[in-house]
Amino acid sequence: MNWILAGLLMSAPIVAVAMDGNMDESFFKHAAESGMAEVKAGQLAQDKASNQELKDFGAMMVKDHSAANNKLESIAAAQNIKLPKSPSTMQAASYKELQMHSGDSFDRAYVKSQIKGHEDAVALFQKEVSNGKNPQAKEFAAATLPTIQEHLSKIKQIAQAKGISS
């Protein structure tokens, strides 16, 4: 049951995008928070996952999301947009929840949170590509979206191979 809460908490800030007035600035904020959360969770997976495939997936999250975070930071700085310095409060709570798991319990919680988080990220980035007004934000979203979709496909493959329902 705790993994459900973790998945919901990780995705909650992304859902808030639809309610914000300035979609592009909201996209920058939520993409930054999500990216930082992915790096932290990926680092945790490298330490706590019970199998090499999830450790490798965690390493890929750290590498890919760090690169995307750096690019997003550069784009935002050029436009005087301030990005958050850490994941959202809810993402931090989700991370703490994930830290409490170990072994197979960690693997299952991590996989489920990654599926949910990447589904939400795909929706966030697709929405920016379709409806965003800021050309640099749209370009970043369009360039980053295939990597996020690849992550989602990979984690779903891992889930299926390990018998973890999403």
For each residue, the residues with C-beta under 8 A, 3 or more apart:
1: 4 5
2: 5 6 97 100 101 109
3: 6 7 101 105 108 109 112 113
4: 1 7 8 112
5: 1 2 8 9 94 97
6: 2 3 9 10 94 97 98 109 112 113
7: 3 4 10 11 94 112 113 115 116 117
8: 4 5 11 12 116
9: 5 6 12 90 91 93 94 97
10: 6 7 37 41 90 91 94 113 116 117 120
11: 7 8 14 15 116 117 119 120
12: 8 9 15 16 88 90
13: 16 30 33 34 88 90 91
14: 11 17 30 34 120 121 123 124
15: 11 12 18 120
16: 12 13 19 20 26 30
17: 14 20 23 26 27 30 124 127
18: 15
19: 16
20: 16 17 23 25 26
21: 26
22: 25 26
23: 17 20 26 27 127 128 131 132 133
24: 27 28 128 132 133 134 137
25: 20 22 28 29 81
26: 16 17 20 21 22 23 29 30
27: 17 23 24 30 31 124 127 128 132 134 137 141
28: 24 25 31 32 72 75 76 81 83 137
29: 25 26 32 33 83 84
30: 13 14 16 17 26 27 33 34 124
31: 27 28 34 35 68 72 121 124 125 128 140 141
32: 28 29 35 36 69 72 73 76 83 84
33: 13 29 30 36 37 84 86 87 88 91
34: 13 14 30 31 37 38 87 91 117 120 121 124
35: 31 32 38 39 65 68 69 72
36: 32 33 39 40 65 69 84 86 87 91
37: 10 33 34 40 41 87 88 91 94 95 117
38: 34 35 41 42 61 65 117
39: 35 36 42 43 61 62 65 66 69
40: 36 37 43 44 87 95
41: 10 37 38 44 45 58 61 95 98 110 113 114 117
42: 38 39 45 46 57 58 59 60 61 62 65
43: 39 40 46 47 58 62
44: 40 41 47 48 58 95 98 99 110
45: 41 42 48 49 54 55 57 58 61 110
46: 42 43 49 55 58 59 62
47: 43 44
48: 44 45 99 101 102 106 110
49: 45 46 54 55 57 58 106 107 110
50: 54 103 104 106 107
51: 54 55 107
52: 55 56
53: 56 57 158 161
54: 45 49 50 51 57 58 107 110 111 158
55: 45 46 49 51 52 58 59
56: 52 53 59 60
57: 42 45 49 53 54 60 61 114 154 155 158
58: 41 42 43 44 45 46 49 54 55 61 62 110
59: 42 46 55 56 62 63
60: 42 56 57 63 64 151 154
61: 38 39 41 42 45 57 58 64 65 114 151
62: 39 42 43 46 58 59 65 66
63: 59 60 66 67
64: 60 61 67 68 147 151
65: 35 36 38 39 42 61 62 68 69
66: 39 62 63 69 70
67: 63 64 70 71
68: 31 35 64 65 71 72 144 147
69: 32 35 36 39 65 66 72 73
70: 66 67 73 74
71: 67 68 74 75 140 144
72: 28 31 32 35 68 69 75 76 83 140
73: 32 69 70 76 77 83
74: 70 71 77 78
75: 28 71 72 78 79 136 137 140
76: 28 32 72 73 79 81 82 83
77: 73 74 80 81
78: 74 75 136
79: 75 76 134 136
80: 77
81: 25 28 76 77
82: 76
83: 28 29 32 72 73 76
84: 29 32 33 36 87 88
85:
86: 33 36 92
87: 33 34 36 37 40 84 91 92 95
88: 12 13 33 37 84 91 92
89: 92 93
90: 9 10 12 13 93 94
91: 9 10 13 33 34 36 37 87 88 94 95
92: 86 87 88 89 95 96
93: 9 89 90 96 97
94: 5 6 7 9 10 37 90 91 97 98 113
95: 37 40 41 44 87 91 92 98 99
96: 92 93 99 100
97: 2 5 6 9 93 94 100 101 109
98: 6 41 44 94 95 101 106 109 110 113
99: 44 48 95 96
100: 2 96 97
101: 2 3 48 97 98 105 106 108 109 110
102: 48 105 106
103: 50 106 107
104: 50 107 108
105: 3 101 102 108 109
106: 48 49 50 98 101 102 103 109 110
107: 49 50 51 54 103 104 110 111 162 164
108: 3 101 104 105 111 112 164
109: 2 3 6 97 98 101 105 106 112 113
110: 41 44 45 48 49 54 58 98 101 106 107 113 114
111: 54 107 108 114 115 155 158 159 162 164 166
112: 3 4 6 7 108 109 115 116 159 164 166
113: 3 6 7 10 41 94 98 109 110 116 117
114: 41 57 61 110 111 117 118 151 155
115: 7 111 112 118 119 152 155 156 159 166
116: 7 8 10 11 112 113 119 120 166
117: 7 10 11 34 37 38 41 113 114 120 121
118: 114 115 121 122 148 151 152 155
119: 11 115 116 122 123 152
120: 10 11 14 15 34 116 117 123 124
121: 14 31 34 117 118 124 125 148
122: 118 119 125 126 145 148 149 152
123: 14 119 120 126 127
124: 14 17 27 30 31 34 120 121 127 128
125: 31 121 122 128 129 141 144 145 148
126: 122 123 129 130 141 145
127: 17 23 27 123 124 130 131 132
128: 23 24 27 31 124 125 131 132 137 138 141
129: 125 126 132 138 141 142 145
130: 126 127
131: 23 127 128
132: 23 24 27 127 128 129 137 138 141
133: 23 24 138
134: 24 27 79 137 138
135: 138 139
136: 75 78 79 139 140
137: 24 27 28 75 128 132 134 140 141
138: 128 129 132 133 134 135 141 142
139: 135 136 142 143
140: 31 71 72 75 136 137 143 144
141: 27 31 125 126 128 129 132 137 138 144 145
142: 129 138 139 145
143: 139 140 146
144: 68 71 125 140 141 147 148
145: 122 125 126 129 141 142 148 149
146: 143 149 150
147: 64 68 144 150 151
148: 118 121 122 125 144 145 151 152
149: 122 145 146 152 153
150: 146 147 153 154
151: 60 61 64 114 118 147 148 154 155
152: 115 118 119 122 148 149 155 156
153: 149 150 156 157
154: 57 60 150 151 157 158
155: 57 111 114 115 118 151 152 158 159
156: 115 152 153 159 160 166
157: 153 154 160 161
158: 53 54 57 111 154 155 161 162 164
159: 111 112 115 155 156 162 164 165 166
160: 156 157 163 164
161: 53 157 158
162: 107 111 158 159
163: 160
164: 107 108 111 112 158 159 160
165: 159
166: 111 112 115 116 156 159
